[in-house]
Amino acid sequence: MKRYEDMKQLSCGAVVSGCAAVFHGETTDDILRQAADHAREDHAMHEIPPAVAQEIRANIVDV
C-alpha cells in the first residue's frame, strides 16, 4: 500500500472556490482523471477548458 507521503493531491477548492472535494493519486494522470470526472458530475463541465486544466495541474501537490 502506498504511503500518503508518496502520493499527489488536488483540492478542488484551489480551482473552484467553495468546493470541498479533495483527490489523491499516485500520479498526475490519476488526479486529472478524478478531477475530470468530478468536474463533469459536480460542476456540469463536459469539457475542461485549457486554462482550467492548466490551473488544475498547477495546484497538484506532493503529499
Secondary structure, DSSP 4 states (H G I P E B T S, - for coil): ---GGG-EEEEGGGTSTT---EEEESSHHHHHHHHHHHHHHHH--SS--HHHHHHHHHT-EE-
